[in-house]
């Protein structure tokens, strides 16, 4: 049963990658058919790649934001309640 699930997941991922490749090829072809030069197509693909890269980085930050907030809160709680204070040690208090 687990093997079937793994194979199904692999098939879905392959189809998704194939769809993305077909989208880029279709984008390239439609720009060529509408009279855009090859240099313009390459520039459009580079700009689209940059936009997608920045969008992906933004999505990762949004996805990780709750964990970053949790880490900050945990560090704050540790420093506020659990960390031994210097004034509590013998010989360091006035």
N, CA, C and O atoms as a CHARMM CRD file, in Angstrom:
* protein
*
  376
    1    1 UNK  N      0.82700  -1.19600   0.00000 PROA 1      0.00000
    2    1 UNK  CA     0.00000   0.00000   0.00000 PROA 1      0.00000
    3    1 UNK  C      0.87300   1.26200   0.00000 PROA 1      0.00000
    4    1 UNK  O      0.60000   2.22000  -0.72400 PROA 1      0.00000
    5    2 UNK  N      1.92700   1.24200   0.82600 PROA 2      0.00000
    6    2 UNK  CA     2.82500   2.38700   0.89600 PROA 2      0.00000
    7    2 UNK  C      3.51400   2.62200  -0.44400 PROA 2      0.00000
    8    2 UNK  O      3.71700   3.76300  -0.85800 PROA 2      0.00000
    9    3 UNK  N      3.87300   1.52400  -1.11900 PROA 3      0.00000
   10    3 UNK  CA     4.51900   1.63700  -2.42600 PROA 3      0.00000
   11    3 UNK  C      3.58500   2.29700  -3.43400 PROA 3      0.00000
   12    3 UNK  O      4.02800   3.09600  -4.25900 PROA 3      0.00000
   13    4 UNK  N      2.30400   1.97000  -3.37200 PROA 4      0.00000
   14    4 UNK  CA     1.32400   2.56900  -4.28400 PROA 4      0.00000
   15    4 UNK  C      1.21900   4.07000  -4.03100 PROA 4      0.00000
   16    4 UNK  O      1.13700   4.85700  -4.97300 PROA 4      0.00000
   17    5 UNK  N      1.22200   4.46600  -2.75800 PROA 5      0.00000
   18    5 UNK  CA     1.13600   5.89000  -2.41700 PROA 5      0.00000
   19    5 UNK  C      2.37600   6.62600  -2.89900 PROA 5      0.00000
   20    5 UNK  O      2.27500   7.72200  -3.45000 PROA 5      0.00000
   21    6 UNK  N      3.54900   6.02600  -2.69200 PROA 6      0.00000
   22    6 UNK  CA     4.79500   6.65300  -3.13500 PROA 6      0.00000
   23    6 UNK  C      4.81400   6.79600  -4.65100 PROA 6      0.00000
   24    6 UNK  O      5.21000   7.83900  -5.17000 PROA 6      0.00000
   25    7 UNK  N      4.39000   5.75700  -5.36400 PROA 7      0.00000
   26    7 UNK  CA     4.34900   5.83000  -6.82800 PROA 7      0.00000
   27    7 UNK  C      3.34900   6.87900  -7.30500 PROA 7      0.00000
   28    7 UNK  O      3.60800   7.59200  -8.27500 PROA 7      0.00000
   29    8 UNK  N      2.21400   6.97300  -6.62700 PROA 8      0.00000
   30    8 UNK  CA     1.21700   7.97500  -7.00800 PROA 8      0.00000
   31    8 UNK  C      1.75900   9.38100  -6.79400 PROA 8      0.00000
   32    8 UNK  O      1.56700  10.25600  -7.63900 PROA 8      0.00000
   33    9 UNK  N      2.43800   9.60700  -5.66200 PROA 9      0.00000
   34    9 UNK  CA     3.04100  10.91800  -5.40200 PROA 9      0.00000
   35    9 UNK  C      4.08400  11.25600  -6.45500 PROA 9      0.00000
   36    9 UNK  O      4.15000  12.38700  -6.93600 PROA 9      0.00000
   37   10 UNK  N      4.89600  10.27100  -6.81000 PROA 10     0.00000
   38   10 UNK  CA     5.93100  10.48400  -7.82100 PROA 10     0.00000
   39   10 UNK  C      5.30100  10.83600  -9.16400 PROA 10     0.00000
   40   10 UNK  O      5.79900  11.70800  -9.87600 PROA 10     0.00000
   41   11 UNK  N      4.20800  10.16100  -9.51000 PROA 11     0.00000
   42   11 UNK  CA     3.52600  10.43300 -10.77300 PROA 11     0.00000
   43   11 UNK  C      2.95600  11.84500 -10.79000 PROA 11     0.00000
   44   11 UNK  O      3.03600  12.53800 -11.80500 PROA 11     0.00000
   45   12 UNK  N      2.37800  12.27500  -9.66200 PROA 12     0.00000
   46   12 UNK  CA     1.81500  13.62600  -9.57900 PROA 12     0.00000
   47   12 UNK  C      2.91500  14.66500  -9.71800 PROA 12     0.00000
   48   12 UNK  O      2.73900  15.66100 -10.42000 PROA 12     0.00000
   49   13 UNK  N      4.05800  14.44600  -9.05400 PROA 13     0.00000
   50   13 UNK  CA     5.16500  15.39400  -9.15500 PROA 13     0.00000
   51   13 UNK  C      5.71300  15.45600 -10.57200 PROA 13     0.00000
   52   13 UNK  O      6.04500  16.53600 -11.06200 PROA 13     0.00000
   53   14 UNK  N      5.81100  14.29800 -11.24000 PROA 14     0.00000
   54   14 UNK  CA     6.29000  14.29000 -12.62000 PROA 14     0.00000
   55   14 UNK  C      5.32400  15.03400 -13.53100 PROA 14     0.00000
   56   14 UNK  O      5.75200  15.76700 -14.42300 PROA 14     0.00000
   57   15 UNK  N      4.03300  14.85500 -13.31600 PROA 15     0.00000
   58   15 UNK  CA     3.04500  15.54700 -14.14100 PROA 15     0.00000
   59   15 UNK  C      3.11400  17.04400 -13.90900 PROA 15     0.00000
   60   15 UNK  O      2.95500  17.82700 -14.84500 PROA 15     0.00000
   61   16 UNK  N      3.35000  17.45100 -12.66300 PROA 16     0.00000
   62   16 UNK  CA     3.44500  18.87400 -12.35700 PROA 16     0.00000
   63   16 UNK  C      4.66000  19.48400 -13.04200 PROA 16     0.00000
   64   16 UNK  O      4.56600  20.56400 -13.62500 PROA 16     0.00000
   65   17 UNK  N      5.80100  18.80100 -12.97600 PROA 17     0.00000
   66   17 UNK  CA     7.01200  19.29300 -13.63400 PROA 17     0.00000
   67   17 UNK  C      6.80700  19.32800 -15.13900 PROA 17     0.00000
   68   17 UNK  O      7.24900  20.26200 -15.80700 PROA 17     0.00000
   69   18 UNK  N      6.14300  18.32100 -15.67300 PROA 18     0.00000
   70   18 UNK  CA     5.89500  18.27300 -17.10900 PROA 18     0.00000
   71   18 UNK  C      4.98100  19.42900 -17.51900 PROA 18     0.00000
   72   18 UNK  O      5.17700  20.03200 -18.57400 PROA 18     0.00000
   73   19 UNK  N      3.98600  19.73600 -16.69000 PROA 19     0.00000
   74   19 UNK  CA     3.09300  20.84700 -16.99100 PROA 19     0.00000
   75   19 UNK  C      3.85500  22.17000 -16.99900 PROA 19     0.00000
   76   19 UNK  O      3.61000  23.02600 -17.85000 PROA 19     0.00000
   77   20 UNK  N      4.77200  22.33600 -16.06000 PROA 20     0.00000
   78   20 UNK  CA     5.56000  23.57200 -16.01700 PROA 20     0.00000
   79   20 UNK  C      6.44700  23.69900 -17.25100 PROA 20     0.00000
   80   20 UNK  O      6.58000  24.78600 -17.81400 PROA 20     0.00000
   81   21 UNK  N      7.04800  22.59900 -17.66900 PROA 21     0.00000
   82   21 UNK  CA     7.87900  22.62100 -18.87800 PROA 21     0.00000
   83   21 UNK  C      7.02300  22.94600 -20.09600 PROA 21     0.00000
   84   21 UNK  O      7.42000  23.74200 -20.94700 PROA 21     0.00000
   85   22 UNK  N      5.85100  22.33000 -20.17600 PROA 22     0.00000
   86   22 UNK  CA     4.95500  22.62000 -21.30200 PROA 22     0.00000
   87   22 UNK  C      4.50700  24.07800 -21.28400 PROA 22     0.00000
   88   22 UNK  O      4.35700  24.68600 -22.34400 PROA 22     0.00000
   89   23 UNK  N      4.29300  24.64300 -20.11400 PROA 23     0.00000
   90   23 UNK  CA     3.91300  26.04600 -20.01700 PROA 23     0.00000
   91   23 UNK  C      5.01600  26.94600 -20.56700 PROA 23     0.00000
   92   23 UNK  O      4.73600  27.87900 -21.32000 PROA 23     0.00000
   93   24 UNK  N      6.26600  26.67300 -20.19500 PROA 24     0.00000
   94   24 UNK  CA     7.38200  27.49300 -20.67800 PROA 24     0.00000
   95   24 UNK  C      7.53700  27.34400 -22.18700 PROA 24     0.00000
   96   24 UNK  O      7.76600  28.33000 -22.88700 PROA 24     0.00000
   97   25 UNK  N      7.41500  26.11900 -22.69000 PROA 25     0.00000
   98   25 UNK  CA     7.52000  25.90100 -24.14200 PROA 25     0.00000
   99   25 UNK  C      6.37700  26.60800 -24.86500 PROA 25     0.00000
  100   25 UNK  O      6.59200  27.21900 -25.91100 PROA 25     0.00000
  101   26 UNK  N      5.16900  26.53000 -24.31900 PROA 26     0.00000
  102   26 UNK  CA     4.03900  27.22400 -24.92900 PROA 26     0.00000
  103   26 UNK  C      4.20800  28.73200 -24.89900 PROA 26     0.00000
  104   26 UNK  O      3.86500  29.41700 -25.86300 PROA 26     0.00000
  105   27 UNK  N      4.72900  29.25100 -23.80800 PROA 27     0.00000
  106   27 UNK  CA     5.01000  30.68000 -23.68900 PROA 27     0.00000
  107   27 UNK  C      6.01700  31.11400 -24.74700 PROA 27     0.00000
  108   27 UNK  O      5.81900  32.11700 -25.43300 PROA 27     0.00000
  109   28 UNK  N      7.08900  30.35700 -24.87300 PROA 28     0.00000
  110   28 UNK  CA     8.13700  30.61100 -25.85800 PROA 28     0.00000
  111   28 UNK  C      7.56100  30.58300 -27.27700 PROA 28     0.00000
  112   28 UNK  O      7.85000  31.46700 -28.08400 PROA 28     0.00000
  113   29 UNK  N      6.75600  29.57800 -27.57600 PROA 29     0.00000
  114   29 UNK  CA     6.17600  29.42800 -28.91500 PROA 29     0.00000
  115   29 UNK  C      5.21500  30.56800 -29.24200 PROA 29     0.00000
  116   29 UNK  O      5.24600  31.10900 -30.34800 PROA 29     0.00000
  117   30 UNK  N      4.37000  30.93000 -28.29500 PROA 30     0.00000
  118   30 UNK  CA     3.40800  32.00100 -28.56000 PROA 30     0.00000
  119   30 UNK  C      4.10700  33.33900 -28.77300 PROA 30     0.00000
  120   30 UNK  O      3.67200  34.13500 -29.60500 PROA 30     0.00000
  121   31 UNK  N      5.17400  33.59600 -28.04000 PROA 31     0.00000
  122   31 UNK  CA     5.91600  34.82800 -28.27400 PROA 31     0.00000
  123   31 UNK  C      6.56300  34.82100 -29.65600 PROA 31     0.00000
  124   31 UNK  O      6.59200  35.84600 -30.33600 PROA 31     0.00000
  125   32 UNK  N      7.07800  33.67100 -30.06900 PROA 32     0.00000
  126   32 UNK  CA     7.66000  33.58100 -31.41100 PROA 32     0.00000
  127   32 UNK  C      6.59700  33.79100 -32.48300 PROA 32     0.00000
  128   32 UNK  O      6.84000  34.48500 -33.47000 PROA 32     0.00000
  129   33 UNK  N      5.42000  33.19700 -32.29500 PROA 33     0.00000
  130   33 UNK  CA     4.35200  33.30300 -33.29000 PROA 33     0.00000
  131   33 UNK  C      3.78100  34.71400 -33.38100 PROA 33     0.00000
  132   33 UNK  O      3.27200  35.10100 -34.43300 PROA 33     0.00000
  133   34 UNK  N      3.85400  35.48400 -32.31000 PROA 34     0.00000
  134   34 UNK  CA     3.32200  36.85000 -32.35600 PROA 34     0.00000
  135   34 UNK  C      4.33900  37.85700 -32.86500 PROA 34     0.00000
  136   34 UNK  O      4.03100  39.04500 -32.96100 PROA 34     0.00000
  137   35 UNK  N      5.53700  37.41100 -33.19100 PROA 35     0.00000
  138   35 UNK  CA     6.50900  38.29400 -33.81400 PROA 35     0.00000
  139   35 UNK  C      7.53700  38.88600 -32.87900 PROA 35     0.00000
  140   35 UNK  O      8.28300  39.78500 -33.26800 PROA 35     0.00000
  141   36 UNK  N      7.58900  38.40400 -31.66900 PROA 36     0.00000
  142   36 UNK  CA     8.61500  38.88100 -30.74400 PROA 36     0.00000
  143   36 UNK  C      9.94100  38.22600 -31.13500 PROA 36     0.00000
  144   36 UNK  O      9.97600  37.04500 -31.48000 PROA 36     0.00000
  145   37 UNK  N     11.02000  38.98900 -31.07900 PROA 37     0.00000
  146   37 UNK  CA    12.32400  38.44500 -31.46600 PROA 37     0.00000
  147   37 UNK  C     12.83000  37.45300 -30.42200 PROA 37     0.00000
  148   37 UNK  O     12.33200  37.39700 -29.29800 PROA 37     0.00000
  149   38 UNK  N     13.82100  36.68100 -30.81900 PROA 38     0.00000
  150   38 UNK  CA    14.40100  35.70200 -29.91100 PROA 38     0.00000
  151   38 UNK  C     15.03800  36.38800 -28.70400 PROA 38     0.00000
  152   38 UNK  O     14.96600  35.87600 -27.58700 PROA 38     0.00000
  153   39 UNK  N     15.65400  37.53100 -28.92400 PROA 39     0.00000
  154   39 UNK  CA    16.24700  38.28400 -27.81800 PROA 39     0.00000
  155   39 UNK  C     15.16800  38.75700 -26.83800 PROA 39     0.00000
  156   39 UNK  O     15.36200  38.71700 -25.62300 PROA 39     0.00000
  157   40 UNK  N     14.03700  39.20200 -27.37600 PROA 40     0.00000
  158   40 UNK  CA    12.91700  39.61300 -26.52100 PROA 40     0.00000
  159   40 UNK  C     12.35600  38.44800 -25.72700 PROA 40     0.00000
  160   40 UNK  O     11.97000  38.60700 -24.56800 PROA 40     0.00000
  161   41 UNK  N     12.30900  37.27700 -26.34900 PROA 41     0.00000
  162   41 UNK  CA    11.80800  36.08600 -25.65500 PROA 41     0.00000
  163   41 UNK  C     12.74500  35.70300 -24.51600 PROA 41     0.00000
  164   41 UNK  O     12.29500  35.38900 -23.41400 PROA 41     0.00000
  165   42 UNK  N     14.04300  35.73000 -24.78400 PROA 42     0.00000
  166   42 UNK  CA    15.00900  35.38900 -23.73800 PROA 42     0.00000
  167   42 UNK  C     14.91700  36.39800 -22.59000 PROA 42     0.00000
  168   42 UNK  O     14.98400  36.01800 -21.42100 PROA 42     0.00000
  169   43 UNK  N     14.76300  37.67800 -22.92500 PROA 43     0.00000
  170   43 UNK  CA    14.61400  38.69900 -21.88400 PROA 43     0.00000
  171   43 UNK  C     13.34200  38.45900 -21.07000 PROA 43     0.00000
  172   43 UNK  O     13.35300  38.58000 -19.84500 PROA 43     0.00000
  173   44 UNK  N     12.24500  38.11700 -21.75500 PROA 44     0.00000
  174   44 UNK  CA    10.98500  37.85500 -21.05200 PROA 44     0.00000
  175   44 UNK  C     11.12000  36.64300 -20.13600 PROA 44     0.00000
  176   44 UNK  O     10.60900  36.65400 -19.01600 PROA 44     0.00000
  177   45 UNK  N     11.79900  35.60300 -20.60000 PROA 45     0.00000
  178   45 UNK  CA    11.99500  34.42000 -19.76500 PROA 45     0.00000
  179   45 UNK  C     12.87100  34.73200 -18.55000 PROA 45     0.00000
  180   45 UNK  O     12.62200  34.22200 -17.45800 PROA 45     0.00000
  181   46 UNK  N     13.89500  35.56600 -18.73800 PROA 46     0.00000
  182   46 UNK  CA    14.74700  35.94200 -17.60700 PROA 46     0.00000
  183   46 UNK  C     13.98000  36.76800 -16.57600 PROA 46     0.00000
  184   46 UNK  O     14.11500  36.55300 -15.37200 PROA 46     0.00000
  185   47 UNK  N     13.17700  37.71000 -17.05800 PROA 47     0.00000
  186   47 UNK  CA    12.37700  38.52600 -16.13700 PROA 47     0.00000
  187   47 UNK  C     11.36100  37.65300 -15.40200 PROA 47     0.00000
  188   47 UNK  O     11.16700  37.80100 -14.19500 PROA 47     0.00000
  189   48 UNK  N     10.71600  36.74400 -16.13400 PROA 48     0.00000
  190   48 UNK  CA     9.74700  35.84700 -15.49400 PROA 48     0.00000
  191   48 UNK  C     10.43100  34.96100 -14.45400 PROA 48     0.00000
  192   48 UNK  O      9.86800  34.70500 -13.38900 PROA 48     0.00000
  193   49 UNK  N     11.63800  34.49400 -14.75900 PROA 49     0.00000
  194   49 UNK  CA    12.38300  33.67400 -13.80100 PROA 49     0.00000
  195   49 UNK  C     12.71300  34.46900 -12.54700 PROA 49     0.00000
  196   49 UNK  O     12.57100  33.96200 -11.43500 PROA 49     0.00000
  197   50 UNK  N     13.15100  35.70500 -12.71600 PROA 50     0.00000
  198   50 UNK  CA    13.45500  36.55100 -11.55800 PROA 50     0.00000
  199   50 UNK  C     12.21600  36.81300 -10.70200 PROA 50     0.00000
  200   50 UNK  O     12.27300  36.74500  -9.47400 PROA 50     0.00000
  201   51 UNK  N     11.10700  37.11100 -11.35900 PROA 51     0.00000
  202   51 UNK  CA     9.86400  37.37700 -10.62300 PROA 51     0.00000
  203   51 UNK  C      9.42800  36.13500  -9.85300 PROA 51     0.00000
  204   51 UNK  O      9.01900  36.23300  -8.69600 PROA 51     0.00000
  205   52 UNK  N      9.51400  34.97100 -10.48700 PROA 52     0.00000
  206   52 UNK  CA     9.12700  33.72700  -9.81500 PROA 52     0.00000
  207   52 UNK  C     10.07800  33.41500  -8.65700 PROA 52     0.00000
  208   52 UNK  O      9.64400  32.92300  -7.61600 PROA 52     0.00000
  209   53 UNK  N     11.36300  33.69600  -8.83100 PROA 53     0.00000
  210   53 UNK  CA    12.34100  33.45200  -7.77100 PROA 53     0.00000
  211   53 UNK  C     12.04700  34.33300  -6.55700 PROA 53     0.00000
  212   53 UNK  O     12.04500  33.85500  -5.42200 PROA 53     0.00000
  213   54 UNK  N     11.80300  35.60600  -6.80000 PROA 54     0.00000
  214   54 UNK  CA    11.49800  36.52800  -5.69900 PROA 54     0.00000
  215   54 UNK  C     10.17200  36.15200  -5.03800 PROA 54     0.00000
  216   54 UNK  O     10.04300  36.20800  -3.81500 PROA 54     0.00000
  217   55 UNK  N      9.19700  35.77300  -5.84900 PROA 55     0.00000
  218   55 UNK  CA     7.92400  35.31900  -5.28900 PROA 55     0.00000
  219   55 UNK  C      8.07600  34.06500  -4.45000 PROA 55     0.00000
  220   55 UNK  O      7.43500  33.93100  -3.40800 PROA 55     0.00000
  221   56 UNK  N      8.92200  33.14300  -4.89700 PROA 56     0.00000
  222   56 UNK  CA     9.17900  31.92600  -4.12900 PROA 56     0.00000
  223   56 UNK  C      9.86800  32.22000  -2.81200 PROA 56     0.00000
  224   56 UNK  O      9.53800  31.62000  -1.78900 PROA 56     0.00000
  225   57 UNK  N     10.82800  33.14400  -2.82700 PROA 57     0.00000
  226   57 UNK  CA    11.49400  33.52300  -1.58100 PROA 57     0.00000
  227   57 UNK  C     10.50600  34.16600  -0.61200 PROA 57     0.00000
  228   57 UNK  O     10.54700  33.89800   0.58800 PROA 57     0.00000
  229   58 UNK  N      9.61800  35.01400  -1.13300 PROA 58     0.00000
  230   58 UNK  CA     8.59900  35.64300  -0.29700 PROA 58     0.00000
  231   58 UNK  C      7.66200  34.58600   0.29800 PROA 58     0.00000
  232   58 UNK  O      7.29000  34.67000   1.46800 PROA 58     0.00000
  233   59 UNK  N      7.28600  33.59400  -0.51000 PROA 59     0.00000
  234   59 UNK  CA     6.41000  32.52600  -0.02100 PROA 59     0.00000
  235   59 UNK  C      7.09000  31.71500   1.07600 PROA 59     0.00000
  236   59 UNK  O      6.44200  31.31700   2.04300 PROA 59     0.00000
  237   60 UNK  N      8.39300  31.46800   0.93300 PROA 60     0.00000
  238   60 UNK  CA     9.12500  30.73300   1.96600 PROA 60     0.00000
  239   60 UNK  C      9.16100  31.53500   3.26400 PROA 60     0.00000
  240   60 UNK  O      8.99000  30.97300   4.34600 PROA 60     0.00000
  241   61 UNK  N      9.38100  32.84600   3.16100 PROA 61     0.00000
  242   61 UNK  CA     9.40800  33.68900   4.36300 PROA 61     0.00000
  243   61 UNK  C      8.04600  33.66600   5.04900 PROA 61     0.00000
  244   61 UNK  O      7.97200  33.54900   6.27300 PROA 61     0.00000
  245   62 UNK  N      6.98100  33.77500   4.28300 PROA 62     0.00000
  246   62 UNK  CA     5.63500  33.75800   4.86400 PROA 62     0.00000
  247   62 UNK  C      5.35900  32.40400   5.51100 PROA 62     0.00000
  248   62 UNK  O      4.73500  32.33200   6.57000 PROA 62     0.00000
  249   63 UNK  N      5.82800  31.33000   4.87000 PROA 63     0.00000
  250   63 UNK  CA     5.59900  29.99300   5.41100 PROA 63     0.00000
  251   63 UNK  C      6.39100  29.76700   6.70100 PROA 63     0.00000
  252   63 UNK  O      5.91100  29.08700   7.60800 PROA 63     0.00000
  253   64 UNK  N      7.59100  30.32900   6.79000 PROA 64     0.00000
  254   64 UNK  CA     8.43700  30.12800   7.96500 PROA 64     0.00000
  255   64 UNK  C      8.20300  31.16100   9.06400 PROA 64     0.00000
  256   64 UNK  O      8.72500  31.00500  10.16800 PROA 64     0.00000
  257   65 UNK  N      7.43900  32.20200   8.78900 PROA 65     0.00000
  258   65 UNK  CA     7.24200  33.27300   9.75900 PROA 65     0.00000
  259   65 UNK  C      6.70600  32.79800  11.11100 PROA 65     0.00000
  260   65 UNK  O      7.21900  33.24500  12.13700 PROA 65     0.00000
  261   66 UNK  N      5.70500  31.91600  11.16900 PROA 66     0.00000
  262   66 UNK  CA     5.25000  31.45500  12.49500 PROA 66     0.00000
  263   66 UNK  C      6.35200  30.75300  13.28800 PROA 66     0.00000
  264   66 UNK  O      6.42300  30.89300  14.50900 PROA 66     0.00000
  265   67 UNK  N      7.20500  30.00200  12.60300 PROA 67     0.00000
  266   67 UNK  CA     8.29100  29.31400  13.29900 PROA 67     0.00000
  267   67 UNK  C      9.34400  30.30900  13.78600 PROA 67     0.00000
  268   67 UNK  O      9.91500  30.13100  14.86200 PROA 67     0.00000
  269   68 UNK  N      9.60000  31.34200  13.00900 PROA 68     0.00000
  270   68 UNK  CA    10.54300  32.37000  13.44800 PROA 68     0.00000
  271   68 UNK  C     10.01500  33.10900  14.67500 PROA 68     0.00000
  272   68 UNK  O     10.76600  33.38800  15.60900 PROA 68     0.00000
  273   69 UNK  N      8.73100  33.42200  14.66900 PROA 69     0.00000
  274   69 UNK  CA     8.11400  34.08200  15.82600 PROA 69     0.00000
  275   69 UNK  C      8.17000  33.16200  17.04400 PROA 69     0.00000
  276   69 UNK  O      8.45300  33.61500  18.15300 PROA 69     0.00000
  277   70 UNK  N      7.90100  31.87200  16.84000 PROA 70     0.00000
  278   70 UNK  CA     7.97400  30.91200  17.93800 PROA 70     0.00000
  279   70 UNK  C      9.38400  30.83600  18.51800 PROA 70     0.00000
  280   70 UNK  O      9.54700  30.75600  19.73600 PROA 70     0.00000
  281   71 UNK  N     10.40100  30.85900  17.66100 PROA 71     0.00000
  282   71 UNK  CA    11.78800  30.82000  18.14000 PROA 71     0.00000
  283   71 UNK  C     12.12200  32.07000  18.94600 PROA 71     0.00000
  284   71 UNK  O     12.79600  31.98100  19.97200 PROA 71     0.00000
  285   72 UNK  N     11.66100  33.22200  18.49700 PROA 72     0.00000
  286   72 UNK  CA    11.91600  34.46800  19.23100 PROA 72     0.00000
  287   72 UNK  C     11.21900  34.44100  20.59100 PROA 72     0.00000
  288   72 UNK  O     11.80800  34.84300  21.59500 PROA 72     0.00000
  289   73 UNK  N      9.98300  33.97500  20.63100 PROA 73     0.00000
  290   73 UNK  CA     9.24900  33.89600  21.89900 PROA 73     0.00000
  291   73 UNK  C      9.92300  32.89900  22.84300 PROA 73     0.00000
  292   73 UNK  O     10.04700  33.16600  24.03800 PROA 73     0.00000
  293   74 UNK  N     10.35700  31.75500  22.31500 PROA 74     0.00000
  294   74 UNK  CA    11.03300  30.75600  23.15200 PROA 74     0.00000
  295   74 UNK  C     12.33300  31.31500  23.71900 PROA 74     0.00000
  296   74 UNK  O     12.63400  31.10000  24.89300 PROA 74     0.00000
  297   75 UNK  N     13.10000  32.02400  22.91100 PROA 75     0.00000
  298   75 UNK  CA    14.34900  32.62500  23.39800 PROA 75     0.00000
  299   75 UNK  C     14.05600  33.68600  24.45600 PROA 75     0.00000
  300   75 UNK  O     14.77200  33.78900  25.45200 PROA 75     0.00000
  301   76 UNK  N     13.01300  34.46700  24.24000 PROA 76     0.00000
  302   76 UNK  CA    12.64900  35.49600  25.21000 PROA 76     0.00000
  303   76 UNK  C     12.22800  34.86200  26.54200 PROA 76     0.00000
  304   76 UNK  O     12.63300  35.32300  27.60900 PROA 76     0.00000
  305   77 UNK  N     11.41100  33.79900  26.46900 PROA 77     0.00000
  306   77 UNK  CA    10.98500  33.11800  27.69500 PROA 77     0.00000
  307   77 UNK  C     12.17000  32.48200  28.40900 PROA 77     0.00000
  308   77 UNK  O     12.25000  32.53200  29.63600 PROA 77     0.00000
  309   78 UNK  N     13.07600  31.89300  27.66900 PROA 78     0.00000
  310   78 UNK  CA    14.26500  31.28400  28.27600 PROA 78     0.00000
  311   78 UNK  C     15.09700  32.32900  29.00600 PROA 78     0.00000
  312   78 UNK  O     15.52900  32.11700  30.13800 PROA 78     0.00000
  313   79 UNK  N     15.31200  33.45100  28.34800 PROA 79     0.00000
  314   79 UNK  CA    16.12700  34.50400  28.96700 PROA 79     0.00000
  315   79 UNK  C     15.40300  35.12900  30.16000 PROA 79     0.00000
  316   79 UNK  O     16.04400  35.54400  31.12500 PROA 79     0.00000
  317   80 UNK  N     14.08400  35.19700  30.09900 PROA 80     0.00000
  318   80 UNK  CA    13.33800  35.85800  31.16700 PROA 80     0.00000
  319   80 UNK  C     13.15700  34.97000  32.40100 PROA 80     0.00000
  320   80 UNK  O     13.15800  35.47700  33.52200 PROA 80     0.00000
  321   81 UNK  N     13.00300  33.66100  32.21700 PROA 81     0.00000
  322   81 UNK  CA    12.62500  32.81700  33.34600 PROA 81     0.00000
  323   81 UNK  C     13.62400  31.72000  33.70400 PROA 81     0.00000
  324   81 UNK  O     13.74000  31.37300  34.87900 PROA 81     0.00000
  325   82 UNK  N     14.33300  31.17600  32.75500 PROA 82     0.00000
  326   82 UNK  CA    15.15100  30.00300  33.04200 PROA 82     0.00000
  327   82 UNK  C     16.64200  30.27900  33.13200 PROA 82     0.00000
  328   82 UNK  O     17.36100  29.51700  33.77800 PROA 82     0.00000
  329   83 UNK  N     17.11100  31.30100  32.53200 PROA 83     0.00000
  330   83 UNK  CA    18.54500  31.57500  32.51900 PROA 83     0.00000
  331   83 UNK  C     18.98900  32.05700  33.90000 PROA 83     0.00000
  332   83 UNK  O     18.38800  32.97300  34.46200 PROA 83     0.00000
  333   84 UNK  N     20.04300  31.44200  34.44900 PROA 84     0.00000
  334   84 UNK  CA    20.51700  31.91800  35.76000 PROA 84     0.00000
  335   84 UNK  C     21.06500  33.33400  35.64700 PROA 84     0.00000
  336   84 UNK  O     21.75100  33.67900  34.68500 PROA 84     0.00000
  337   85 UNK  N     20.75300  34.12500  36.62800 PROA 85     0.00000
  338   85 UNK  CA    21.18000  35.52000  36.60500 PROA 85     0.00000
  339   85 UNK  C     22.52200  35.66400  37.31200 PROA 85     0.00000
  340   85 UNK  O     22.84100  34.89600  38.21900 PROA 85     0.00000
  341   86 UNK  N     23.29100  36.63800  36.89700 PROA 86     0.00000
  342   86 UNK  CA    24.60600  36.86600  37.49400 PROA 86     0.00000
  343   86 UNK  C     24.49400  37.27700  38.95600 PROA 86     0.00000
  344   86 UNK  O     25.34400  36.90100  39.76400 PROA 86     0.00000
  345   87 UNK  N     23.47000  38.03600  39.31200 PROA 87     0.00000
  346   87 UNK  CA    23.35500  38.52000  40.68500 PROA 87     0.00000
  347   87 UNK  C     22.96000  37.40600  41.66000 PROA 87     0.00000
  348   87 UNK  O     23.11200  37.56400  42.87100 PROA 87     0.00000
  349   88 UNK  N     22.45400  36.28300  41.14300 PROA 88     0.00000
  350   88 UNK  CA    22.07600  35.17000  42.00400 PROA 88     0.00000
  351   88 UNK  C     23.27600  34.32600  42.42100 PROA 88     0.00000
  352   88 UNK  O     23.18000  33.56000  43.37900 PROA 88     0.00000
  353   89 UNK  N     24.39000  34.44800  41.73200 PROA 89     0.00000
  354   89 UNK  CA    25.56600  33.63300  42.04800 PROA 89     0.00000
  355   89 UNK  C     26.29500  34.22700  43.25300 PROA 89     0.00000
  356   89 UNK  O     26.28600  35.43900  43.46700 PROA 89     0.00000
  357   90 UNK  N     26.92000  33.35900  44.02700 PROA 90     0.00000
  358   90 UNK  CA    27.66500  33.80600  45.21100 PROA 90     0.00000
  359   90 UNK  C     28.88800  34.59700  44.79600 PROA 90     0.00000
  360   90 UNK  O     29.57900  34.24000  43.84200 PROA 90     0.00000
  361   91 UNK  N     29.15200  35.67000  45.51500 PROA 91     0.00000
  362   91 UNK  CA    30.34000  36.46400  45.27600 PROA 91     0.00000
  363   91 UNK  C     30.17600  37.52700  44.21200 PROA 91     0.00000
  364   91 UNK  O     31.04800  38.38300  44.06500 PROA 91     0.00000
  365   92 UNK  N     29.10700  37.50000  43.47900 PROA 92     0.00000
  366   92 UNK  CA    28.91100  38.49700  42.43400 PROA 92     0.00000
  367   92 UNK  C     27.89800  39.56400  42.83500 PROA 92     0.00000
  368   92 UNK  O     27.77700  40.58900  42.16400 PROA 92     0.00000
  369   93 UNK  N     27.17900  39.33000  43.91400 PROA 93     0.00000
  370   93 UNK  CA    26.20300  40.33500  44.32900 PROA 93     0.00000
  371   93 UNK  C     26.85800  41.34300  45.25900 PROA 93     0.00000
  372   93 UNK  O     27.85400  41.02700  45.91000 PROA 93     0.00000
  373   94 UNK  N     26.32100  42.53400  45.32700 PROA 94     0.00000
  374   94 UNK  CA    26.90200  43.59900  46.15700 PROA 94     0.00000
  375   94 UNK  C     26.28000  43.62200  47.51200 PROA 94     0.00000
  376   94 UNK  O     26.64500  44.45200  48.34500 PROA 94     0.00000
